[in-house]
């Protein structure tokens, strides 16, 4: 591992013995999984944004899909 994943792995503290993959998975999800309400808020913001003229132009000419 490298970068932020390696930093997290080096600093995570797990209080079970023996440490298993399931324990690491639970610790990871607790720290990084986005709450359901945040997912819906993010989707609502994405789909309620108005499309700017530059983006519309790029889509119409096949430059963006």
PDB file of N, CA, C and O in Angstrom:
ATOM      1  N   UNK A   1       0.836  -1.176   0.000  1.00  0.00           N
ATOM      2  CA  UNK A   1       0.000   0.000   0.000  1.00  0.00           C
ATOM      3  C   UNK A   1       0.881   1.239   0.000  1.00  0.00           C
ATOM      4  O   UNK A   1       2.033   1.216   0.433  1.00  0.00           O
ATOM      5  N   UNK A   2       0.297   2.321  -0.501  1.00  0.00           N
ATOM      6  CA  UNK A   2       1.031   3.580  -0.512  1.00  0.00           C
ATOM      7  C   UNK A   2       0.063   4.731  -0.290  1.00  0.00           C
ATOM      8  O   UNK A   2      -1.153   4.566  -0.386  1.00  0.00           O
ATOM      9  N   UNK A   3       0.614   5.889   0.005  1.00  0.00           N
ATOM     10  CA  UNK A   3      -0.187   7.092   0.169  1.00  0.00           C
ATOM     11  C   UNK A   3      -1.092   7.050   1.383  1.00  0.00           C
ATOM     12  O   UNK A   3      -0.727   6.489   2.417  1.00  0.00           O
ATOM     13  N   UNK A   4      -2.290   7.651   1.263  1.00  0.00           N
ATOM     14  CA  UNK A   4      -3.216   7.728   2.385  1.00  0.00           C
ATOM     15  C   UNK A   4      -3.625   6.356   2.936  1.00  0.00           C
ATOM     16  O   UNK A   4      -3.844   6.209   4.139  1.00  0.00           O
ATOM     17  N   UNK A   5      -3.726   5.366   2.066  1.00  0.00           N
ATOM     18  CA  UNK A   5      -4.093   4.018   2.531  1.00  0.00           C
ATOM     19  C   UNK A   5      -3.023   3.466   3.468  1.00  0.00           C
ATOM     20  O   UNK A   5      -3.350   2.855   4.485  1.00  0.00           O
ATOM     21  N   UNK A   6      -1.772   3.670   3.145  1.00  0.00           N
ATOM     22  CA  UNK A   6      -0.679   3.204   4.003  1.00  0.00           C
ATOM     23  C   UNK A   6      -0.658   3.965   5.323  1.00  0.00           C
ATOM     24  O   UNK A   6      -0.411   3.382   6.379  1.00  0.00           O
ATOM     25  N   UNK A   7      -0.918   5.266   5.258  1.00  0.00           N
ATOM     26  CA  UNK A   7      -0.967   6.071   6.482  1.00  0.00           C
ATOM     27  C   UNK A   7      -2.064   5.561   7.407  1.00  0.00           C
ATOM     28  O   UNK A   7      -1.850   5.410   8.609  1.00  0.00           O
ATOM     29  N   UNK A   8      -3.238   5.297   6.843  1.00  0.00           N
ATOM     30  CA  UNK A   8      -4.353   4.791   7.652  1.00  0.00           C
ATOM     31  C   UNK A   8      -3.990   3.434   8.255  1.00  0.00           C
ATOM     32  O   UNK A   8      -4.215   3.204   9.443  1.00  0.00           O
ATOM     33  N   UNK A   9      -3.439   2.549   7.454  1.00  0.00           N
ATOM     34  CA  UNK A   9      -3.103   1.209   7.919  1.00  0.00           C
ATOM     35  C   UNK A   9      -2.081   1.245   9.064  1.00  0.00           C
ATOM     36  O   UNK A   9      -2.158   0.439   9.991  1.00  0.00           O
ATOM     37  N   UNK A  10      -1.137   2.169   8.998  1.00  0.00           N
ATOM     38  CA  UNK A  10      -0.126   2.281  10.050  1.00  0.00           C
ATOM     39  C   UNK A  10      -0.673   2.868  11.345  1.00  0.00           C
ATOM     40  O   UNK A  10      -0.138   2.594  12.419  1.00  0.00           O
ATOM     41  N   UNK A  11      -1.725   3.667  11.261  1.00  0.00           N
ATOM     42  CA  UNK A  11      -2.225   4.354  12.450  1.00  0.00           C
ATOM     43  C   UNK A  11      -3.513   3.765  13.020  1.00  0.00           C
ATOM     44  O   UNK A  11      -3.924   4.149  14.115  1.00  0.00           O
ATOM     45  N   UNK A  12      -4.155   2.849  12.311  1.00  0.00           N
ATOM     46  CA  UNK A  12      -5.414   2.282  12.803  1.00  0.00           C
ATOM     47  C   UNK A  12      -5.142   1.438  14.049  1.00  0.00           C
ATOM     48  O   UNK A  12      -4.145   0.720  14.136  1.00  0.00           O
ATOM     49  N   UNK A  13      -6.057   1.548  15.003  1.00  0.00           N
ATOM     50  CA  UNK A  13      -5.918   0.782  16.253  1.00  0.00           C
ATOM     51  C   UNK A  13      -7.106  -0.168  16.354  1.00  0.00           C
ATOM     52  O   UNK A  13      -8.256   0.272  16.390  1.00  0.00           O
ATOM     53  N   UNK A  14      -6.832  -1.455  16.400  1.00  0.00           N
ATOM     54  CA  UNK A  14      -7.875  -2.475  16.472  1.00  0.00           C
ATOM     55  C   UNK A  14      -7.720  -3.232  17.783  1.00  0.00           C
ATOM     56  O   UNK A  14      -6.643  -3.732  18.108  1.00  0.00           O
ATOM     57  N   UNK A  15      -8.829  -3.305  18.535  1.00  0.00           N
ATOM     58  CA  UNK A  15      -8.796  -3.874  19.880  1.00  0.00           C
ATOM     59  C   UNK A  15      -9.217  -5.334  19.961  1.00  0.00           C
ATOM     60  O   UNK A  15      -9.726  -5.755  20.999  1.00  0.00           O
ATOM     61  N   UNK A  16      -9.028  -6.108  18.930  1.00  0.00           N
ATOM     62  CA  UNK A  16      -9.381  -7.531  19.000  1.00  0.00           C
ATOM     63  C   UNK A  16      -8.123  -8.367  18.795  1.00  0.00           C
ATOM     64  O   UNK A  16      -7.162  -7.934  18.161  1.00  0.00           O
ATOM     65  N   UNK A  17      -8.158  -9.565  19.345  1.00  0.00           N
ATOM     66  CA  UNK A  17      -7.013 -10.462  19.196  1.00  0.00           C
ATOM     67  C   UNK A  17      -7.541 -11.846  18.860  1.00  0.00           C
ATOM     68  O   UNK A  17      -8.313 -12.379  19.657  1.00  0.00           O
ATOM     69  N   UNK A  18      -7.198 -12.447  17.785  1.00  0.00           N
ATOM     70  CA  UNK A  18      -6.270 -11.981  16.757  1.00  0.00           C
ATOM     71  C   UNK A  18      -6.942 -10.973  15.825  1.00  0.00           C
ATOM     72  O   UNK A  18      -8.159 -10.993  15.643  1.00  0.00           O
ATOM     73  N   UNK A  19      -6.140 -10.104  15.247  1.00  0.00           N
ATOM     74  CA  UNK A  19      -6.642  -9.117  14.299  1.00  0.00           C
ATOM     75  C   UNK A  19      -6.933  -9.828  12.983  1.00  0.00           C
ATOM     76  O   UNK A  19      -6.078 -10.529  12.442  1.00  0.00           O
ATOM     77  N   UNK A  20      -8.142  -9.641  12.478  1.00  0.00           N
ATOM     78  CA  UNK A  20      -8.559 -10.309  11.244  1.00  0.00           C
ATOM     79  C   UNK A  20      -8.860  -9.284  10.160  1.00  0.00           C
ATOM     80  O   UNK A  20      -8.919  -8.080  10.412  1.00  0.00           O
ATOM     81  N   UNK A  21      -9.046  -9.792   8.955  1.00  0.00           N
ATOM     82  CA  UNK A  21      -9.429  -8.912   7.851  1.00  0.00           C
ATOM     83  C   UNK A  21     -10.766  -8.248   8.157  1.00  0.00           C
ATOM     84  O   UNK A  21     -10.955  -7.069   7.858  1.00  0.00           O
ATOM     85  N   UNK A  22     -11.699  -8.998   8.751  1.00  0.00           N
ATOM     86  CA  UNK A  22     -13.013  -8.453   9.089  1.00  0.00           C
ATOM     87  C   UNK A  22     -12.876  -7.261  10.042  1.00  0.00           C
ATOM     88  O   UNK A  22     -13.616  -6.285   9.915  1.00  0.00           O
ATOM     89  N   UNK A  23     -11.941  -7.330  10.989  1.00  0.00           N
ATOM     90  CA  UNK A  23     -11.721  -6.223  11.920  1.00  0.00           C
ATOM     91  C   UNK A  23     -11.200  -4.989  11.179  1.00  0.00           C
ATOM     92  O   UNK A  23     -11.629  -3.867  11.449  1.00  0.00           O
ATOM     93  N   UNK A  24     -10.272  -5.208  10.243  1.00  0.00           N
ATOM     94  CA  UNK A  24      -9.773  -4.089   9.435  1.00  0.00           C
ATOM     95  C   UNK A  24     -10.890  -3.502   8.572  1.00  0.00           C
ATOM     96  O   UNK A  24     -11.001  -2.283   8.441  1.00  0.00           O
ATOM     97  N   UNK A  25     -11.704  -4.357   7.995  1.00  0.00           N
ATOM     98  CA  UNK A  25     -12.808  -3.897   7.153  1.00  0.00           C
ATOM     99  C   UNK A  25     -13.785  -3.047   7.962  1.00  0.00           C
ATOM    100  O   UNK A  25     -14.210  -1.984   7.511  1.00  0.00           O
ATOM    101  N   UNK A  26     -14.137  -3.516   9.151  1.00  0.00           N
ATOM    102  CA  UNK A  26     -15.053  -2.761  10.010  1.00  0.00           C
ATOM    103  C   UNK A  26     -14.460  -1.405  10.380  1.00  0.00           C
ATOM    104  O   UNK A  26     -15.160  -0.392  10.340  1.00  0.00           O
ATOM    105  N   UNK A  27     -13.186  -1.377  10.736  1.00  0.00           N
ATOM    106  CA  UNK A  27     -12.524  -0.117  11.081  1.00  0.00           C
ATOM    107  C   UNK A  27     -12.502   0.830   9.885  1.00  0.00           C
ATOM    108  O   UNK A  27     -12.733   2.030  10.035  1.00  0.00           O
ATOM    109  N   UNK A  28     -12.227   0.298   8.714  1.00  0.00           N
ATOM    110  CA  UNK A  28     -12.180   1.116   7.504  1.00  0.00           C
ATOM    111  C   UNK A  28     -13.547   1.700   7.181  1.00  0.00           C
ATOM    112  O   UNK A  28     -13.663   2.895   6.909  1.00  0.00           O
ATOM    113  N   UNK A  29     -14.580   0.867   7.209  1.00  0.00           N
ATOM    114  CA  UNK A  29     -15.925   1.346   6.892  1.00  0.00           C
ATOM    115  C   UNK A  29     -16.417   2.359   7.915  1.00  0.00           C
ATOM    116  O   UNK A  29     -17.096   3.324   7.567  1.00  0.00           O
ATOM    117  N   UNK A  30     -16.073   2.136   9.169  1.00  0.00           N
ATOM    118  CA  UNK A  30     -16.463   3.091  10.209  1.00  0.00           C
ATOM    119  C   UNK A  30     -15.846   4.459   9.935  1.00  0.00           C
ATOM    120  O   UNK A  30     -16.488   5.490  10.137  1.00  0.00           O
ATOM    121  N   UNK A  31     -14.616   4.460   9.481  1.00  0.00           N
ATOM    122  CA  UNK A  31     -13.913   5.722   9.237  1.00  0.00           C
ATOM    123  C   UNK A  31     -14.289   6.390   7.915  1.00  0.00           C
ATOM    124  O   UNK A  31     -14.412   7.613   7.858  1.00  0.00           O
ATOM    125  N   UNK A  32     -14.473   5.604   6.850  1.00  0.00           N
ATOM    126  CA  UNK A  32     -14.569   6.194   5.516  1.00  0.00           C
ATOM    127  C   UNK A  32     -15.911   6.037   4.803  1.00  0.00           C
ATOM    128  O   UNK A  32     -16.134   6.722   3.805  1.00  0.00           O
ATOM    129  N   UNK A  33     -16.799   5.186   5.256  1.00  0.00           N
ATOM    130  CA  UNK A  33     -18.054   4.999   4.529  1.00  0.00           C
ATOM    131  C   UNK A  33     -18.948   6.225   4.695  1.00  0.00           C
ATOM    132  O   UNK A  33     -19.142   6.725   5.803  1.00  0.00           O
ATOM    133  N   UNK A  34     -19.487   6.696   3.579  1.00  0.00           N
ATOM    134  CA  UNK A  34     -20.337   7.875   3.573  1.00  0.00           C
ATOM    135  C   UNK A  34     -21.718   7.507   4.136  1.00  0.00           C
ATOM    136  O   UNK A  34     -22.315   6.524   3.696  1.00  0.00           O
ATOM    137  N   UNK A  35     -22.230   8.277   5.097  1.00  0.00           N
ATOM    138  CA  UNK A  35     -23.566   7.990   5.625  1.00  0.00           C
ATOM    139  C   UNK A  35     -24.618   8.093   4.526  1.00  0.00           C
ATOM    140  O   UNK A  35     -24.448   8.862   3.580  1.00  0.00           O
ATOM    141  N   UNK A  36     -25.694   7.334   4.636  1.00  0.00           N
ATOM    142  CA  UNK A  36     -26.731   7.298   3.601  1.00  0.00           C
ATOM    143  C   UNK A  36     -27.301   8.685   3.323  1.00  0.00           C
ATOM    144  O   UNK A  36     -27.525   9.032   2.164  1.00  0.00           O
ATOM    145  N   UNK A  37     -27.539   9.479   4.356  1.00  0.00           N
ATOM    146  CA  UNK A  37     -28.124  10.805   4.159  1.00  0.00           C
ATOM    147  C   UNK A  37     -27.214  11.692   3.328  1.00  0.00           C
ATOM    148  O   UNK A  37     -27.695  12.503   2.536  1.00  0.00           O
ATOM    149  N   UNK A  38     -25.913  11.550   3.497  1.00  0.00           N
ATOM    150  CA  UNK A  38     -24.959  12.335   2.722  1.00  0.00           C
ATOM    151  C   UNK A  38     -24.980  11.905   1.261  1.00  0.00           C
ATOM    152  O   UNK A  38     -24.840  12.745   0.372  1.00  0.00           O
ATOM    153  N   UNK A  39     -25.153  10.612   0.998  1.00  0.00           N
ATOM    154  CA  UNK A  39     -25.238  10.127  -0.382  1.00  0.00           C
ATOM    155  C   UNK A  39     -26.412  10.773  -1.096  1.00  0.00           C
ATOM    156  O   UNK A  39     -26.275  11.229  -2.232  1.00  0.00           O
ATOM    157  N   UNK A  40     -27.572  10.817  -0.437  1.00  0.00           N
ATOM    158  CA  UNK A  40     -28.764  11.385  -1.069  1.00  0.00           C
ATOM    159  C   UNK A  40     -28.620  12.883  -1.274  1.00  0.00           C
ATOM    160  O   UNK A  40     -29.067  13.414  -2.291  1.00  0.00           O
ATOM    161  N   UNK A  41     -28.008  13.564  -0.330  1.00  0.00           N
ATOM    162  CA  UNK A  41     -27.793  15.001  -0.463  1.00  0.00           C
ATOM    163  C   UNK A  41     -26.870  15.285  -1.637  1.00  0.00           C
ATOM    164  O   UNK A  41     -27.124  16.196  -2.425  1.00  0.00           O
ATOM    165  N   UNK A  42     -25.796  14.505  -1.755  1.00  0.00           N
ATOM    166  CA  UNK A  42     -24.848  14.683  -2.846  1.00  0.00           C
ATOM    167  C   UNK A  42     -25.515  14.434  -4.201  1.00  0.00           C
ATOM    168  O   UNK A  42     -25.287  15.186  -5.148  1.00  0.00           O
ATOM    169  N   UNK A  43     -26.328  13.395  -4.298  1.00  0.00           N
ATOM    170  CA  UNK A  43     -27.028  13.093  -5.555  1.00  0.00           C
ATOM    171  C   UNK A  43     -28.006  14.204  -5.895  1.00  0.00           C
ATOM    172  O   UNK A  43     -28.114  14.602  -7.055  1.00  0.00           O
ATOM    173  N   UNK A  44     -28.718  14.709  -4.897  1.00  0.00           N
ATOM    174  CA  UNK A  44     -29.685  15.787  -5.139  1.00  0.00           C
ATOM    175  C   UNK A  44     -28.974  17.021  -5.667  1.00  0.00           C
ATOM    176  O   UNK A  44     -29.459  17.657  -6.603  1.00  0.00           O
ATOM    177  N   UNK A  45     -27.834  17.372  -5.085  1.00  0.00           N
ATOM    178  CA  UNK A  45     -27.082  18.535  -5.554  1.00  0.00           C
ATOM    179  C   UNK A  45     -26.586  18.340  -6.981  1.00  0.00           C
ATOM    180  O   UNK A  45     -26.611  19.274  -7.782  1.00  0.00           O
ATOM    181  N   UNK A  46     -26.140  17.146  -7.296  1.00  0.00           N
ATOM    182  CA  UNK A  46     -25.637  16.853  -8.636  1.00  0.00           C
ATOM    183  C   UNK A  46     -26.732  17.004  -9.681  1.00  0.00           C
ATOM    184  O   UNK A  46     -26.508  17.616 -10.726  1.00  0.00           O
ATOM    185  N   UNK A  47     -27.909  16.456  -9.416  1.00  0.00           N
ATOM    186  CA  UNK A  47     -28.978  16.468 -10.409  1.00  0.00           C
ATOM    187  C   UNK A  47     -29.769  17.761 -10.428  1.00  0.00           C
ATOM    188  O   UNK A  47     -30.548  17.977 -11.357  1.00  0.00           O
ATOM    189  N   UNK A  48     -29.604  18.627  -9.445  1.00  0.00           N
ATOM    190  CA  UNK A  48     -30.334  19.893  -9.443  1.00  0.00           C
ATOM    191  C   UNK A  48     -29.503  21.044 -10.011  1.00  0.00           C
ATOM    192  O   UNK A  48     -30.009  22.155 -10.164  1.00  0.00           O
ATOM    193  N   UNK A  49     -28.234  20.785 -10.324  1.00  0.00           N
ATOM    194  CA  UNK A  49     -27.375  21.821 -10.898  1.00  0.00           C
ATOM    195  C   UNK A  49     -27.821  22.163 -12.307  1.00  0.00           C
ATOM    196  O   UNK A  49     -28.203  21.277 -13.073  1.00  0.00           O
ATOM    197  N   UNK A  50     -27.776  23.442 -12.653  1.00  0.00           N
ATOM    198  CA  UNK A  50     -28.098  23.838 -14.023  1.00  0.00           C
ATOM    199  C   UNK A  50     -26.854  23.678 -14.886  1.00  0.00           C
ATOM    200  O   UNK A  50     -25.724  23.832 -14.422  1.00  0.00           O
ATOM    201  N   UNK A  51     -27.092  23.370 -16.129  1.00  0.00           N
ATOM    202  CA  UNK A  51     -25.991  23.126 -17.053  1.00  0.00           C
ATOM    203  C   UNK A  51     -25.576  24.443 -17.682  1.00  0.00           C
ATOM    204  O   UNK A  51     -26.415  25.161 -18.226  1.00  0.00           O
ATOM    205  N   UNK A  52     -24.315  24.763 -17.616  1.00  0.00           N
ATOM    206  CA  UNK A  52     -23.807  25.997 -18.211  1.00  0.00           C
ATOM    207  C   UNK A  52     -23.718  25.887 -19.728  1.00  0.00           C
ATOM    208  O   UNK A  52     -23.747  24.785 -20.277  1.00  0.00           O
ATOM    209  N   UNK A  53     -23.610  27.017 -20.399  1.00  0.00           N
ATOM    210  CA  UNK A  53     -23.552  27.036 -21.862  1.00  0.00           C
ATOM    211  C   UNK A  53     -22.313  26.318 -22.392  1.00  0.00           C
ATOM    212  O   UNK A  53     -22.404  25.632 -23.410  1.00  0.00           O
ATOM    213  N   UNK A  54     -21.177  26.451 -21.747  1.00  0.00           N
ATOM    214  CA  UNK A  54     -19.957  25.794 -22.217  1.00  0.00           C
ATOM    215  C   UNK A  54     -20.137  24.288 -22.213  1.00  0.00           C
ATOM    216  O   UNK A  54     -19.769  23.614 -23.175  1.00  0.00           O
ATOM    217  N   UNK A  55     -20.695  23.763 -21.152  1.00  0.00           N
ATOM    218  CA  UNK A  55     -20.910  22.323 -21.048  1.00  0.00           C
ATOM    219  C   UNK A  55     -21.913  21.862 -22.108  1.00  0.00           C
ATOM    220  O   UNK A  55     -21.703  20.829 -22.743  1.00  0.00           O
ATOM    221  N   UNK A  56     -22.998  22.614 -22.308  1.00  0.00           N
ATOM    222  CA  UNK A  56     -23.997  22.257 -23.317  1.00  0.00           C
ATOM    223  C   UNK A  56     -23.358  22.247 -24.711  1.00  0.00           C
ATOM    224  O   UNK A  56     -23.635  21.356 -25.513  1.00  0.00           O
ATOM    225  N   UNK A  57     -22.520  23.217 -24.993  1.00  0.00           N
ATOM    226  CA  UNK A  57     -21.844  23.300 -26.279  1.00  0.00           C
ATOM    227  C   UNK A  57     -20.921  22.103 -26.477  1.00  0.00           C
ATOM    228  O   UNK A  57     -20.897  21.506 -27.554  1.00  0.00           O
ATOM    229  N   UNK A  58     -20.161  21.751 -25.444  1.00  0.00           N
ATOM    230  CA  UNK A  58     -19.231  20.633 -25.550  1.00  0.00           C
ATOM    231  C   UNK A  58     -19.978  19.316 -25.757  1.00  0.00           C
ATOM    232  O   UNK A  58     -19.526  18.462 -26.519  1.00  0.00           O
ATOM    233  N   UNK A  59     -21.109  19.148 -25.089  1.00  0.00           N
ATOM    234  CA  UNK A  59     -21.895  17.933 -25.251  1.00  0.00           C
ATOM    235  C   UNK A  59     -22.468  17.853 -26.661  1.00  0.00           C
ATOM    236  O   UNK A  59     -22.444  16.793 -27.287  1.00  0.00           O
ATOM    237  N   UNK A  60     -22.985  18.981 -27.163  1.00  0.00           N
ATOM    238  CA  UNK A  60     -23.598  18.980 -28.493  1.00  0.00           C
ATOM    239  C   UNK A  60     -22.587  18.665 -29.605  1.00  0.00           C
ATOM    240  O   UNK A  60     -22.964  18.123 -30.644  1.00  0.00           O
ATOM    241  N   UNK A  61     -21.331  18.995 -29.398  1.00  0.00           N
ATOM    242  CA  UNK A  61     -20.304  18.702 -30.391  1.00  0.00           C
ATOM    243  C   UNK A  61     -19.545  17.410 -30.096  1.00  0.00           C
ATOM    244  O   UNK A  61     -18.511  17.143 -30.707  1.00  0.00           O
ATOM    245  N   UNK A  62     -20.051  16.620 -29.171  1.00  0.00           N
ATOM    246  CA  UNK A  62     -19.463  15.317 -28.887  1.00  0.00           C
ATOM    247  C   UNK A  62     -18.144  15.373 -28.139  1.00  0.00           C
ATOM    248  O   UNK A  62     -17.408  14.387 -28.117  1.00  0.00           O
ATOM    249  N   UNK A  63     -17.833  16.499 -27.528  1.00  0.00           N
ATOM    250  CA  UNK A  63     -16.576  16.620 -26.810  1.00  0.00           C
ATOM    251  C   UNK A  63     -16.691  16.097 -25.375  1.00  0.00           C
ATOM    252  O   UNK A  63     -15.686  15.816 -24.722  1.00  0.00           O
ATOM    253  N   UNK A  64     -17.916  15.975 -24.904  1.00  0.00           N
ATOM    254  CA  UNK A  64     -18.177  15.456 -23.567  1.00  0.00           C
ATOM    255  C   UNK A  64     -19.309  14.447 -23.686  1.00  0.00           C
ATOM    256  O   UNK A  64     -20.249  14.646 -24.455  1.00  0.00           O
ATOM    257  N   UNK A  65     -19.218  13.392 -22.942  1.00  0.00           N
ATOM    258  CA  UNK A  65     -20.313  12.421 -22.930  1.00  0.00           C
ATOM    259  C   UNK A  65     -20.819  12.215 -21.530  1.00  0.00           C
ATOM    260  O   UNK A  65     -21.744  11.431 -21.317  1.00  0.00           O
TER     261      UNK A  65
END
